[in-house]
Amino acid sequence: MGSGVRKLALTAHVVVSVGWLGAVACALALAVAALASDHDATVRGTYVTIELIGRYVLVPLSIATLVTGVVLSLGTSWGLFRHYWVVFKLLIAGVATLVLLMYMQTLEHLSETATTATGPVADAAILDSPTVVLHSSAALVLLLVATTLAICKPKGVTRFGRRRMRARD
Amino acid sequence: MPEDPSSTTPPPAAEAEPETAPGGDEPTPRWVKTFVAVCLVVAVLFVVLKLAGGGGHGPGQHSRDASASGATKMHLS
């Protein structure tokens, strides 16, 4: 991968991955607001907004993070499985994306409940559940760990990496 | 005028070269072992909580919770 293409790929990866982290932080803030508020309109609107953020921001950014990360790894000498920090970042992104895709069903259900419940939202116990707060918090921690790995790049070559480097030498 | 060493900026982290392979088999770095250990502990905690909770995990759980508690008073007009 040429220098210009590598920088482009790196820029794309940083933008989408940090954007994903920011969107998760927004979802967490909204989820906390929904739990803390007693105002019906606030709670309803918040869950609808969270579902929209999930569908149009979180899911695309998570997939883009995975794709750009793989492209960047394969196109540079870091490789995809040669260094532990790359492997762990890949695992974190993969697991977080998978859980997010599965969790979209819950977000859609919450949004539907928030919009269709005609009684007070306090009657819909599901909207009082801390599930979104818990999932958003966990995602935030995972993405912060991944970001730290990307910046620090701690040393450690995998066995696969050592074999590849010996073969190259 | 001698060059000020403090003005020399290191290459950006993204451009830093990966470490070269050591000659022999190096032990797994301590941070990797710690990372894996923490992940295992979290996974075990998750399994224990799930078993202790006694319920499923997923959107179906919320549907079951809502209908069981009778709290889904969604009277569609």
gemmi code that builds the backbone of each chain (N, CA, C; Angstrom):
import gemmi

chains = {
    "A": [
        ("MET", (0.857, -1.190, 0.000), (0.000, 0.000, 0.000), (0.891, 1.237, 0.000)),
        ("GLY", (0.693, 2.118, -0.963), (1.504, 3.322, -1.048), (1.262, 4.246, 0.135)),
        ("SER", (2.183, 5.195, 0.312), (2.094, 6.092, 1.452), (0.800, 6.903, 1.444)),
        ("GLY", (0.429, 7.415, 0.289), (-0.782, 8.222, 0.203), (-2.029, 7.413, 0.512)),
        ("VAL", (-2.098, 6.209, -0.039), (-3.257, 5.343, 0.197), (-3.306, 4.922, 1.660)),
        ("ARG", (-2.116, 4.668, 2.223), (-2.066, 4.258, 3.630), (-2.591, 5.372, 4.529)),
        ("LYS", (-2.188, 6.601, 4.245), (-2.659, 7.723, 5.060), (-4.159, 7.915, 4.897)),
        ("LEU", (-4.646, 7.685, 3.681), (-6.083, 7.805, 3.453), (-6.835, 6.744, 4.244)),
        ("ALA", (-6.314, 5.512, 4.194), (-6.951, 4.420, 4.932), (-6.889, 4.684, 6.431)),
        ("LEU", (-5.764, 5.195, 6.900), (-5.620, 5.494, 8.319), (-6.587, 6.594, 8.736)),
        ("THR", (-6.698, 7.619, 7.920), (-7.622, 8.715, 8.218), (-9.057, 8.196, 8.293)),
        ("ALA", (-9.422, 7.382, 7.305), (-10.779, 6.827, 7.304), (-11.021, 5.995, 8.565)),
        ("HIS", (-10.050, 5.183, 8.922), (-10.215, 4.308, 10.089), (-10.344, 5.129, 11.375)),
        ("VAL", (-9.510, 6.141, 11.528), (-9.575, 6.972, 12.729), (-10.922, 7.704, 12.802)),
        ("VAL", (-11.352, 8.237, 11.673), (-12.617, 8.990, 11.655), (-13.789, 8.092, 12.059)),
        ("VAL", (-13.895, 6.923, 11.435), (-15.069, 6.084, 11.725), (-14.989, 5.467, 13.119)),
        ("SER", (-13.788, 5.100, 13.560), (-13.692, 4.448, 14.863), (-13.926, 5.449, 16.009)),
        ("VAL", (-13.358, 6.626, 15.896), (-13.600, 7.631, 16.932), (-15.040, 8.150, 16.841)),
        ("GLY", (-15.551, 8.218, 15.621), (-16.954, 8.581, 15.464), (-17.869, 7.572, 16.138)),
        ("TRP", (-17.540, 6.301, 16.024), (-18.309, 5.246, 16.680), (-18.276, 5.465, 18.193)),
        ("LEU", (-17.106, 5.750, 18.721), (-16.971, 5.985, 20.165), (-17.828, 7.183, 20.592)),
        ("GLY", (-17.797, 8.229, 19.803), (-18.589, 9.406, 20.132), (-20.084, 9.124, 20.093)),
        ("ALA", (-20.502, 8.344, 19.103), (-21.926, 8.006, 18.991), (-22.374, 7.149, 20.178)),
        ("VAL", (-21.510, 6.260, 20.633), (-21.847, 5.447, 21.803), (-21.997, 6.341, 23.037)),
        ("ALA", (-21.116, 7.325, 23.151), (-21.208, 8.259, 24.279), (-22.531, 9.024, 24.228)),
        ("CYS", (-22.959, 9.402, 23.024), (-24.242, 10.099, 22.871), (-25.393, 9.184, 23.286)),
        ("ALA", (-25.330, 7.936, 22.860), (-26.392, 6.985, 23.212), (-26.448, 6.803, 24.728)),
        ("LEU", (-25.289, 6.760, 25.360), (-25.242, 6.602, 26.808), (-25.872, 7.808, 27.496)),
        ("ALA", (-25.541, 8.996, 27.022), (-26.110, 10.210, 27.613), (-27.625, 10.222, 27.470)),
        ("LEU", (-28.116, 9.824, 26.314), (-29.564, 9.781, 26.087), (-30.222, 8.744, 26.980)),
        ("ALA", (-29.573, 7.596, 27.123), (-30.145, 6.532, 27.943), (-30.238, 6.962, 29.406)),
        ("VAL", (-29.209, 7.649, 29.873), (-29.232, 8.144, 31.251), (-30.349, 9.180, 31.417)),
        ("ALA", (-30.490, 10.042, 30.415), (-31.548, 11.057, 30.467), (-32.924, 10.413, 30.511)),
        ("ALA", (-33.101, 9.347, 29.741), (-34.390, 8.660, 29.712), (-34.715, 8.041, 31.063)),
        ("LEU", (-33.703, 7.483, 31.712), (-33.927, 6.858, 33.016), (-34.201, 7.908, 34.091)),
        ("ALA", (-33.532, 9.042, 33.962), (-33.623, 10.055, 35.009), (-34.866, 10.932, 34.878)),
        ("SER", (-35.446, 10.957, 33.678), (-36.548, 11.891, 33.448), (-37.893, 11.292, 33.848)),
        ("ASP", (-38.765, 12.147, 34.361), (-40.133, 11.735, 34.667), (-41.105, 12.268, 33.611)),
        ("HIS", (-40.556, 12.973, 32.658), (-41.384, 13.614, 31.648), (-41.633, 12.644, 30.500)),
        ("ASP", (-42.912, 12.376, 30.253), (-43.271, 11.400, 29.225), (-42.656, 11.693, 27.869)),
        ("ALA", (-42.799, 12.933, 27.428), (-42.318, 13.277, 26.086), (-40.810, 13.085, 25.982)),
        ("THR", (-40.109, 13.409, 27.042), (-38.650, 13.242, 27.037), (-38.277, 11.779, 26.906)),
        ("VAL", (-38.915, 10.946, 27.676), (-38.591, 9.521, 27.650), (-38.912, 8.922, 26.282)),
        ("ARG", (-40.107, 9.241, 25.771), (-40.487, 8.693, 24.457), (-39.507, 9.146, 23.379)),
        ("GLY", (-39.268, 10.447, 23.336), (-38.384, 10.977, 22.305), (-36.975, 10.433, 22.417)),
        ("THR", (-36.533, 10.222, 23.627), (-35.163, 9.747, 23.832), (-34.973, 8.350, 23.265)),
        ("TYR", (-35.911, 7.461, 23.535), (-35.754, 6.094, 23.035), (-35.887, 6.036, 21.518)),
        ("VAL", (-36.731, 6.877, 20.970), (-36.829, 6.926, 19.510), (-35.502, 7.421, 18.932)),
        ("THR", (-34.922, 8.420, 19.560), (-33.651, 8.972, 19.095), (-32.527, 7.943, 19.206)),
        ("ILE", (-32.510, 7.206, 20.301), (-31.463, 6.195, 20.479), (-31.544, 5.155, 19.371)),
        ("GLU", (-32.758, 4.760, 19.044), (-32.922, 3.755, 17.985), (-32.455, 4.304, 16.643)),
        ("LEU", (-32.734, 5.562, 16.381), (-32.287, 6.177, 15.124), (-30.768, 6.284, 15.080)),
        ("ILE", (-30.170, 6.671, 16.186), (-28.707, 6.737, 16.251), (-28.120, 5.357, 16.021)),
        ("GLY", (-28.742, 4.364, 16.617), (-28.239, 2.998, 16.439), (-28.277, 2.577, 14.987)),
        ("ARG", (-29.425, 2.823, 14.350), (-29.614, 2.322, 12.985), (-28.786, 3.091, 11.961)),
        ("TYR", (-28.723, 4.413, 12.095), (-28.093, 5.220, 11.045), (-26.686, 5.690, 11.368)),
        ("VAL", (-26.255, 5.502, 12.615), (-24.901, 5.954, 12.961), (-24.062, 4.802, 13.517)),
        ("LEU", (-24.550, 4.172, 14.569), (-23.730, 3.143, 15.221), (-23.432, 1.967, 14.309)),
        ("VAL", (-24.457, 1.407, 13.699), (-24.238, 0.218, 12.855), (-23.313, 0.524, 11.669)),
        ("PRO", (-23.579, 1.582, 10.882), (-22.651, 1.869, 9.775), (-21.223, 2.141, 10.235)),
        ("LEU", (-21.075, 2.882, 11.329), (-19.719, 3.194, 11.787), (-19.005, 1.953, 12.311)),
        ("SER", (-19.736, 1.068, 12.956), (-19.083, -0.132, 13.479), (-18.591, -1.016, 12.333)),
        ("ILE", (-19.419, -1.171, 11.324), (-19.004, -1.979, 10.170), (-17.850, -1.308, 9.436)),
        ("ALA", (-17.920, 0.006, 9.303), (-16.841, 0.738, 8.636), (-15.543, 0.617, 9.428)),
        ("THR", (-15.644, 0.612, 10.739), (-14.449, 0.461, 11.573), (-13.793, -0.882, 11.327)),
        ("LEU", (-14.602, -1.917, 11.280), (-14.068, -3.260, 11.018), (-13.389, -3.307, 9.642)),
        ("VAL", (-14.095, -2.826, 8.648), (-13.575, -2.920, 7.275), (-12.293, -2.108, 7.113)),
        ("THR", (-12.316, -0.859, 7.550), (-11.112, -0.020, 7.399), (-9.957, -0.559, 8.229)),
        ("GLY", (-10.265, -1.117, 9.382), (-9.212, -1.687, 10.217), (-8.546, -2.877, 9.540)),
        ("VAL", (-9.348, -3.741, 8.950), (-8.789, -4.907, 8.257), (-7.960, -4.459, 7.047)),
        ("VAL", (-8.497, -3.531, 6.281), (-7.781, -3.040, 5.100), (-6.452, -2.412, 5.502)),
        ("LEU", (-6.502, -1.607, 6.556), (-5.288, -0.931, 7.015), (-4.253, -1.938, 7.522)),
        ("SER", (-4.702, -2.926, 8.238), (-3.767, -3.927, 8.766), (-3.116, -4.706, 7.647)),
        ("LEU", (-3.941, -5.166, 6.721), (-3.403, -5.989, 5.637), (-2.521, -5.181, 4.694)),
        ("GLY", (-2.762, -3.890, 4.613), (-2.003, -3.069, 3.677), (-0.715, -2.505, 4.245)),
        ("THR", (-0.452, -2.772, 5.516), (0.778, -2.274, 6.133), (1.565, -3.451, 6.685)),
        ("SER", (2.767, -3.161, 7.146), (3.610, -4.237, 7.676), (3.153, -4.701, 9.050)),
        ("TRP", (2.151, -4.029, 9.621), (1.651, -4.486, 10.910), (0.923, -5.819, 10.770)),
        ("GLY", (0.247, -6.013, 9.649), (-0.480, -7.259, 9.450), (-1.704, -7.352, 10.347)),
        ("LEU", (-2.464, -8.435, 10.131), (-3.709, -8.595, 10.878), (-3.545, -9.478, 12.102)),
        ("PHE", (-2.628, -10.444, 12.033), (-2.475, -11.394, 13.138), (-1.037, -11.478, 13.656)),
        ("ARG", (-0.219, -10.507, 13.273), (1.187, -10.594, 13.655), (1.471, -9.971, 15.019)),
        ("HIS", (0.664, -8.995, 15.390), (0.908, -8.284, 16.639), (-0.311, -8.371, 17.530)),
        ("TYR", (-0.048, -8.594, 18.821), (-1.159, -8.811, 19.754), (-2.123, -7.631, 19.789)),
        ("TRP", (-1.609, -6.404, 19.759), (-2.514, -5.265, 19.883), (-3.474, -5.206, 18.700)),
        ("VAL", (-3.041, -5.602, 17.511), (-3.924, -5.618, 16.348), (-4.983, -6.706, 16.509)),
        ("VAL", (-4.538, -7.879, 16.974), (-5.479, -8.988, 17.171), (-6.563, -8.601, 18.168)),
        ("PHE", (-6.149, -7.984, 19.286), (-7.139, -7.621, 20.298), (-8.074, -6.526, 19.793)),
        ("LYS", (-7.559, -5.592, 19.034), (-8.431, -4.550, 18.466), (-9.453, -5.178, 17.521)),
        ("LEU", (-8.996, -6.152, 16.739), (-9.904, -6.825, 15.812), (-10.998, -7.567, 16.588)),
        ("LEU", (-10.595, -8.238, 17.666), (-11.570, -8.975, 18.479), (-12.574, -8.015, 19.113)),
        ("ILE", (-12.074, -6.918, 19.641), (-12.965, -5.944, 20.282), (-13.967, -5.400, 19.272)),
        ("ALA", (-13.475, -4.995, 18.109), (-14.370, -4.437, 17.091), (-15.374, -5.486, 16.613)),
        ("GLY", (-14.901, -6.707, 16.431), (-15.794, -7.768, 15.968), (-16.891, -8.086, 16.967)),
        ("VAL", (-16.497, -8.253, 18.228), (-17.480, -8.576, 19.268), (-18.461, -7.419, 19.457)),
        ("ALA", (-17.942, -6.208, 19.509), (-18.810, -5.036, 19.707), (-19.796, -4.891, 18.549)),
        ("THR", (-19.352, -5.126, 17.335), (-20.242, -5.017, 16.176), (-21.312, -6.095, 16.218)),
        ("LEU", (-20.902, -7.316, 16.560), (-21.856, -8.418, 16.627), (-22.930, -8.158, 17.683)),
        ("VAL", (-22.499, -7.743, 18.861), (-23.449, -7.462, 19.944), (-24.370, -6.310, 19.543)),
        ("LEU", (-23.822, -5.302, 18.891), (-24.634, -4.161, 18.463), (-25.714, -4.598, 17.481)),
        ("LEU", (-25.352, -5.412, 16.513), (-26.324, -5.863, 15.522), (-27.447, -6.652, 16.195)),
        ("MET", (-27.086, -7.473, 17.177), (-28.110, -8.225, 17.895), (-28.947, -7.302, 18.773)),
        ("TYR", (-28.298, -6.282, 19.351), (-28.990, -5.393, 20.285), (-29.941, -4.435, 19.578)),
        ("MET", (-29.789, -4.290, 18.267), (-30.688, -3.403, 17.529), (-32.136, -3.857, 17.668)),
        ("GLN", (-32.345, -5.148, 17.850), (-33.709, -5.634, 18.058), (-34.298, -5.041, 19.336)),
        ("THR", (-33.485, -4.988, 20.375), (-33.942, -4.411, 21.639), (-34.230, -2.927, 21.471)),
        ("LEU", (-33.345, -2.220, 20.779), (-33.546, -0.788, 20.587), (-34.817, -0.525, 19.780)),
        ("GLU", (-35.067, -1.366, 18.779), (-36.285, -1.199, 17.982), (-37.520, -1.461, 18.837)),
        ("HIS", (-37.428, -2.446, 19.705), (-38.539, -2.770, 20.580), (-38.804, -1.626, 21.555)),
        ("LEU", (-37.744, -1.055, 22.100), (-37.887, 0.075, 23.018), (-38.504, 1.278, 22.308)),
        ("SER", (-38.052, 1.523, 21.091), (-38.579, 2.651, 20.332), (-40.050, 2.448, 20.012)),
        ("GLU", (-40.387, 1.231, 19.631), (-41.785, 0.934, 19.311), (-42.664, 1.080, 20.550)),
        ("THR", (-42.164, 0.603, 21.683), (-42.917, 0.726, 22.939), (-43.113, 2.188, 23.286)),
        ("ALA", (-42.063, 2.972, 23.106), (-42.138, 4.389, 23.461), (-43.143, 5.138, 22.590)),
        ("THR", (-43.273, 4.734, 21.330), (-44.159, 5.465, 20.425), (-45.598, 4.961, 20.474)),
        ("THR", (-45.794, 3.688, 20.805), (-47.145, 3.137, 20.741), (-47.858, 3.135, 22.077)),
        ("ALA", (-47.127, 3.232, 23.175), (-47.787, 3.221, 24.481), (-48.608, 4.495, 24.638)),
        ("THR", (-49.897, 4.328, 24.829), (-50.750, 5.497, 24.951), (-50.920, 5.937, 26.402)),
        ("GLY", (-50.627, 5.020, 27.326), (-50.697, 5.400, 28.729), (-49.416, 6.096, 29.138)),
        ("PRO", (-49.304, 6.443, 30.390), (-48.065, 7.053, 30.866), (-46.894, 6.098, 30.658)),
        ("VAL", (-45.754, 6.636, 30.268), (-44.612, 5.769, 29.993), (-44.150, 5.053, 31.251)),
        ("ALA", (-44.541, 5.602, 32.423), (-44.160, 4.942, 33.665), (-44.790, 3.553, 33.758)),
        ("ASP", (-45.868, 3.333, 33.009), (-46.516, 2.021, 33.031), (-45.760, 1.003, 32.202)),
        ("ALA", (-44.956, 1.461, 31.275), (-44.185, 0.536, 30.447), (-42.854, 0.275, 31.139)),
        ("ALA", (-42.854, -0.814, 31.918), (-41.682, -1.095, 32.741), (-40.418, -1.260, 31.922)),
        ("ILE", (-40.575, -1.724, 30.724), (-39.394, -1.941, 29.899), (-38.622, -0.647, 29.678)),
        ("LEU", (-39.333, 0.493, 29.658), (-38.652, 1.760, 29.436), (-37.894, 2.214, 30.684)),
        ("ASP", (-38.135, 1.527, 31.790), (-37.395, 1.828, 33.008), (-36.159, 0.949, 33.154)),
        ("SER", (-35.989, 0.043, 32.218), (-34.874, -0.887, 32.306), (-33.554, -0.182, 32.010)),
        ("PRO", (-32.512, -0.467, 32.788), (-31.203, 0.162, 32.541), (-30.404, -0.514, 31.430)),
        ("THR", (-31.067, -1.322, 30.623), (-30.347, -2.114, 29.619), (-29.521, -1.258, 28.667)),
        ("VAL", (-30.083, -0.130, 28.208), (-29.339, 0.686, 27.246), (-28.132, 1.324, 27.923)),
        ("VAL", (-28.320, 1.752, 29.172), (-27.193, 2.328, 29.921), (-26.080, 1.293, 30.081)),
        ("LEU", (-26.470, 0.081, 30.437), (-25.467, -0.965, 30.661), (-24.725, -1.303, 29.370)),
        ("HIS", (-25.484, -1.485, 28.289), (-24.842, -1.862, 27.031), (-23.970, -0.733, 26.495)),
        ("SER", (-24.459, 0.498, 26.603), (-23.670, 1.640, 26.114), (-22.394, 1.804, 26.923)),
        ("SER", (-22.504, 1.615, 28.231), (-21.323, 1.743, 29.085), (-20.281, 0.697, 28.730)),
        ("ALA", (-20.741, -0.531, 28.546), (-19.810, -1.602, 28.194), (-19.149, -1.320, 26.846)),
        ("ALA", (-19.933, -0.845, 25.892), (-19.379, -0.528, 24.575), (-18.359, 0.590, 24.676)),
        ("LEU", (-18.661, 1.580, 25.499), (-17.741, 2.708, 25.662), (-16.408, 2.235, 26.231)),
        ("VAL", (-16.466, 1.379, 27.223), (-15.234, 0.853, 27.816), (-14.428, 0.079, 26.773)),
        ("LEU", (-15.106, -0.785, 26.030), (-14.415, -1.570, 25.001), (-13.733, -0.669, 23.972)),
        ("LEU", (-14.445, 0.340, 23.506), (-13.886, 1.205, 22.476), (-12.749, 2.062, 23.025)),
        ("LEU", (-12.833, 2.436, 24.288), (-11.724, 3.181, 24.893), (-10.479, 2.297, 24.988)),
        ("VAL", (-10.683, 1.038, 25.324), (-9.563, 0.096, 25.375), (-8.937, -0.049, 23.986)),
        ("ALA", (-9.794, -0.186, 22.990), (-9.292, -0.329, 21.613), (-8.516, 0.913, 21.186)),
        ("THR", (-9.023, 2.078, 21.538), (-8.339, 3.328, 21.187), (-6.992, 3.412, 21.878)),
        ("THR", (-6.952, 3.001, 23.134), (-5.685, 3.021, 23.875), (-4.673, 2.077, 23.240)),
        ("LEU", (-5.138, 0.903, 22.835), (-4.245, -0.043, 22.161), (-3.690, 0.560, 20.879)),
        ("ALA", (-4.537, 1.260, 20.142), (-4.118, 1.840, 18.870), (-3.066, 2.924, 19.057)),
        ("ILE", (-3.188, 3.677, 20.124), (-2.243, 4.768, 20.369), (-0.935, 4.228, 20.934)),
        ("CYS", (-1.050, 3.343, 21.915), (0.145, 2.852, 22.608), (0.878, 1.767, 21.827)),
        ("LYS", (0.149, 0.965, 21.080), (0.737, -0.136, 20.314), (1.736, -0.928, 21.168)),
        ("PRO", (1.263, -1.542, 22.241), (2.203, -2.254, 23.115), (2.896, -3.390, 22.362)),
        ("LYS", (4.140, -3.617, 22.760), (4.941, -4.624, 22.063), (4.383, -6.024, 22.304)),
        ("GLY", (4.641, -6.877, 21.339), (4.213, -8.263, 21.469), (3.903, -8.820, 20.097)),
        ("VAL", (4.733, -9.762, 19.651), (4.541, -10.399, 18.355), (3.972, -11.783, 18.587)),
        ("THR", (2.949, -12.105, 17.844), (2.338, -13.420, 17.986), (3.233, -14.491, 17.375)),
        ("ARG", (2.899, -15.734, 17.659), (3.682, -16.832, 17.061), (3.576, -16.790, 15.555)),
        ("PHE", (2.391, -16.492, 15.068), (2.196, -16.368, 13.621), (3.078, -15.262, 13.070)),
        ("GLY", (3.146, -14.157, 13.772), (3.983, -13.053, 13.325), (5.451, -13.417, 13.303)),
        ("ARG", (5.886, -14.157, 14.329), (7.297, -14.568, 14.374), (7.615, -15.509, 13.211)),
        ("ARG", (6.718, -16.426, 12.926), (6.948, -17.364, 11.806), (7.026, -16.606, 10.489)),
        ("ARG", (6.138, -15.632, 10.314), (6.135, -14.873, 9.059), (7.402, -14.063, 8.920)),
        ("MET", (7.854, -13.463, 10.007), (9.056, -12.637, 9.933), (10.287, -13.489, 9.689)),
        ("ARG", (10.332, -14.686, 10.316), (11.478, -15.574, 10.069), (11.472, -16.028, 8.628)),
        ("ALA", (10.306, -16.334, 8.095), (10.212, -16.779, 6.707), (10.658, -15.678, 5.759)),
        ("ARG", (10.323, -14.444, 6.117), (10.705, -13.319, 5.264), (12.205, -13.104, 5.309)),
        ("ASP", (12.809, -13.282, 6.489), (14.242, -13.088, 6.632), (15.006, -14.254, 5.984)),
    ],
    "B": [
        ("MET", (25.082, 26.894, 14.459), (24.279, 26.689, 15.677), (23.943, 25.201, 15.765)),
        ("PRO", (24.294, 24.576, 16.918), (24.025, 23.126, 17.025), (22.526, 22.871, 16.975)),
        ("GLU", (22.207, 21.701, 16.456), (20.798, 21.350, 16.333), (20.229, 21.050, 17.720)),
        ("ASP", (19.094, 21.588, 18.010), (18.441, 21.348, 19.298), (17.782, 19.975, 19.254)),
        ("PRO", (18.274, 19.009, 20.038), (17.675, 17.663, 19.972), (16.215, 17.657, 20.365)),
        ("SER", (15.822, 18.628, 21.215), (14.427, 18.622, 21.652), (13.492, 19.001, 20.531)),
        ("SER", (14.039, 19.577, 19.457), (13.161, 19.958, 18.364), (12.909, 18.788, 17.422)),
        ("THR", (13.650, 17.701, 17.618), (13.436, 16.557, 16.736), (12.145, 15.855, 17.143)),
        ("THR", (11.220, 15.801, 16.242), (9.950, 15.164, 16.577), (9.988, 13.701, 16.143)),
        ("PRO", (9.509, 12.805, 16.988), (9.482, 11.390, 16.617), (8.440, 11.171, 15.545)),
        ("PRO", (8.566, 10.094, 14.798), (7.579, 9.838, 13.758), (6.231, 9.603, 14.413)),
        ("PRO", (5.165, 9.969, 13.740), (3.826, 9.729, 14.302), (3.656, 8.249, 14.607)),
        ("ALA", (2.858, 7.954, 15.631), (2.676, 6.567, 16.035), (2.203, 5.710, 14.873)),
        ("ALA", (1.339, 6.293, 14.027), (0.791, 5.501, 12.933), (1.867, 5.087, 11.955)),
        ("GLU", (2.928, 5.864, 11.862), (3.954, 5.564, 10.886), (5.098, 4.767, 11.517)),
        ("ALA", (5.025, 4.533, 12.823), (6.115, 3.837, 13.473), (6.225, 2.438, 12.914)),
        ("GLU", (7.447, 1.977, 12.777), (7.668, 0.667, 12.213), (7.337, -0.395, 13.243)),
        ("PRO", (6.759, -1.498, 12.826), (6.524, -2.570, 13.781), (7.849, -3.181, 14.224)),
        ("GLU", (7.817, -3.756, 15.420), (9.041, -4.323, 15.946), (9.455, -5.511, 15.094)),
        ("THR", (10.731, -5.740, 14.995), (11.212, -6.889, 14.233), (11.128, -8.132, 15.102)),
        ("ALA", (11.072, -9.257, 14.448), (10.906, -10.502, 15.183), (12.173, -10.818, 15.967)),
        ("PRO", (12.018, -11.226, 17.193), (13.198, -11.606, 17.968), (13.794, -12.894, 17.414)),
        ("GLY", (15.047, -13.140, 17.752), (15.699, -14.325, 17.206), (15.081, -15.604, 17.732)),
        ("GLY", (14.830, -15.668, 19.053), (14.264, -16.897, 19.597), (12.798, -16.713, 19.946)),
        ("ASP", (12.275, -17.678, 20.690), (10.878, -17.586, 21.098), (10.788, -16.748, 22.364)),
        ("GLU", (10.191, -15.591, 22.257), (10.036, -14.738, 23.431), (8.748, -15.113, 24.151)),
        ("PRO", (8.754, -14.958, 25.487), (7.528, -15.282, 26.218), (6.435, -14.272, 25.870)),
        ("THR", (5.190, -14.713, 26.077), (4.063, -13.817, 25.820), (4.170, -12.615, 26.751)),
        ("PRO", (4.003, -11.408, 26.230), (4.112, -10.213, 27.076), (3.118, -10.238, 28.229)),
        ("ARG", (3.513, -9.621, 29.333), (2.672, -9.648, 30.528), (1.343, -8.957, 30.287)),
        ("TRP", (1.348, -7.889, 29.491), (0.095, -7.157, 29.274), (-0.906, -8.036, 28.532)),
        ("VAL", (-0.425, -8.934, 27.668), (-1.323, -9.833, 26.940), (-1.968, -10.806, 27.918)),
        ("LYS", (-1.148, -11.348, 28.829), (-1.689, -12.299, 29.805), (-2.709, -11.605, 30.699)),
        ("THR", (-2.394, -10.369, 31.112), (-3.325, -9.616, 31.958), (-4.627, -9.345, 31.212)),
        ("PHE", (-4.518, -8.953, 29.963), (-5.683, -8.653, 29.138), (-6.580, -9.879, 29.010)),
        ("VAL", (-5.962, -11.017, 28.699), (-6.735, -12.260, 28.544), (-7.383, -12.645, 29.873)),
        ("ALA", (-6.637, -12.477, 30.969), (-7.176, -12.826, 32.287), (-8.391, -11.961, 32.610)),
        ("VAL", (-8.303, -10.674, 32.341), (-9.424, -9.770, 32.608), (-10.630, -10.167, 31.756)),
        ("CYS", (-10.404, -10.488, 30.495), (-11.505, -10.902, 29.606), (-12.165, -12.168, 30.128)),
        ("LEU", (-11.349, -13.103, 30.613), (-11.903, -14.353, 31.128), (-12.745, -14.086, 32.370)),
        ("VAL", (-12.243, -13.220, 33.247), (-12.996, -12.894, 34.463), (-14.333, -12.252, 34.098)),
        ("VAL", (-14.311, -11.331, 33.161), (-15.551, -10.663, 32.736), (-16.509, -11.678, 32.132)),
        ("ALA", (-15.970, -12.595, 31.330), (-16.828, -13.605, 30.703), (-17.458, -14.510, 31.756)),
        ("VAL", (-16.663, -14.903, 32.742), (-17.196, -15.765, 33.813), (-18.275, -15.011, 34.602)),
        ("LEU", (-18.002, -13.753, 34.902), (-18.987, -12.938, 35.633), (-20.283, -12.850, 34.844)),
        ("PHE", (-20.158, -12.656, 33.549), (-21.336, -12.551, 32.693), (-22.143, -13.834, 32.736)),
        ("VAL", (-21.456, -14.973, 32.654), (-22.152, -16.262, 32.683), (-22.831, -16.459, 34.038)),
        ("VAL", (-22.114, -16.116, 35.108), (-22.674, -16.285, 36.458), (-23.912, -15.410, 36.626)),
        ("LEU", (-23.828, -14.159, 36.184), (-24.968, -13.251, 36.311), (-26.138, -13.746, 35.486)),
        ("LYS", (-25.829, -14.275, 34.311), (-26.904, -14.757, 33.450), (-27.591, -15.959, 34.089)),
        ("LEU", (-26.777, -16.855, 34.672), (-27.361, -18.030, 35.310), (-28.132, -17.626, 36.559)),
        ("ALA", (-27.603, -16.650, 37.294), (-28.268, -16.207, 38.518), (-29.542, -15.463, 38.191)),
        ("GLY", (-29.521, -14.720, 37.051), (-30.704, -13.969, 36.659), (-31.822, -14.874, 36.228)),
        ("GLY", (-31.448, -16.012, 35.649), (-32.450, -17.008, 35.284), (-33.219, -16.679, 34.033)),
        ("GLY", (-32.871, -15.595, 33.383), (-33.641, -15.242, 32.194), (-32.783, -15.270, 30.950)),
        ("GLY", (-33.418, -15.109, 29.833), (-32.669, -15.035, 28.593), (-32.059, -13.654, 28.434)),
        ("HIS", (-31.276, -13.504, 27.432), (-30.665, -12.202, 27.192), (-30.940, -11.816, 25.764)),
        ("GLY", (-31.704, -10.776, 25.585), (-32.034, -10.378, 24.227), (-33.382, -9.694, 24.213)),
        ("PRO", (-33.835, -9.313, 23.069), (-35.098, -8.592, 22.969), (-36.272, -9.426, 23.453)),
        ("GLY", (-36.174, -10.743, 23.308), (-37.249, -11.610, 23.784), (-37.457, -11.474, 25.280)),
        ("GLN", (-36.352, -11.247, 26.015), (-36.453, -11.098, 27.459), (-37.337, -9.910, 27.808)),
        ("HIS", (-37.139, -8.808, 27.081), (-37.902, -7.605, 27.394), (-39.369, -7.809, 27.044)),
        ("SER", (-39.620, -8.561, 25.964), (-41.006, -8.837, 25.597), (-41.662, -9.662, 26.678)),
        ("ARG", (-40.902, -10.689, 27.165), (-41.464, -11.547, 28.209), (-41.678, -10.736, 29.486)),
        ("ASP", (-40.692, -9.887, 29.842), (-40.821, -9.071, 31.047), (-42.046, -8.184, 30.955)),
        ("ALA", (-42.244, -7.581, 29.821), (-43.338, -6.627, 29.657), (-44.682, -7.317, 29.783)),
        ("SER", (-44.815, -8.475, 29.148), (-46.118, -9.143, 29.197), (-46.332, -9.797, 30.549)),
        ("ALA", (-45.273, -10.300, 31.182), (-45.424, -10.964, 32.482), (-45.855, -9.984, 33.546)),
        ("SER", (-45.295, -8.797, 33.539), (-45.628, -7.831, 34.567), (-46.917, -7.101, 34.267)),
        ("GLY", (-47.455, -7.339, 33.091), (-48.698, -6.648, 32.727), (-48.477, -5.166, 32.542)),
        ("ALA", (-47.232, -4.798, 32.347), (-46.941, -3.372, 32.297), (-47.077, -2.810, 30.904)),
        ("THR", (-47.251, -3.714, 29.941), (-47.377, -3.201, 28.584), (-48.809, -2.827, 28.317)),
        ("LYS", (-49.175, -1.688, 28.824), (-50.558, -1.238, 28.656), (-50.632, -0.420, 27.398)),
        ("MET", (-50.430, -1.106, 26.279), (-50.413, -0.393, 25.022), (-51.765, -0.526, 24.366)),
        ("HIS", (-52.623, 0.336, 24.755), (-53.954, 0.293, 24.176), (-53.937, 1.127, 22.914)),
        ("LEU", (-53.862, 0.431, 21.812), (-53.802, 1.145, 20.559), (-55.166, 1.734, 20.258)),
        ("SER", (-55.159, 3.002, 20.039), (-56.445, 3.667, 19.775), (-56.839, 3.484, 18.335)),
    ],
}
model = gemmi.Model(1)
for chain_id, residues in chains.items():
    chain = gemmi.Chain(chain_id)
    for i, (resn, *xyz) in enumerate(residues, 1):
        res = gemmi.Residue()
        res.name, res.seqid = resn, gemmi.SeqId(i, " ")
        for name, pos in zip(("N", "CA", "C"), xyz):
            atom = gemmi.Atom()
            atom.name, atom.element = name, gemmi.Element(name[0])
            atom.pos, atom.b_iso = gemmi.Position(*pos), 0.0
            res.add_atom(atom)
        chain.add_residue(res)
    model.add_chain(chain)
structure = gemmi.Structure()
structure.add_model(model)
structure.setup_entities()
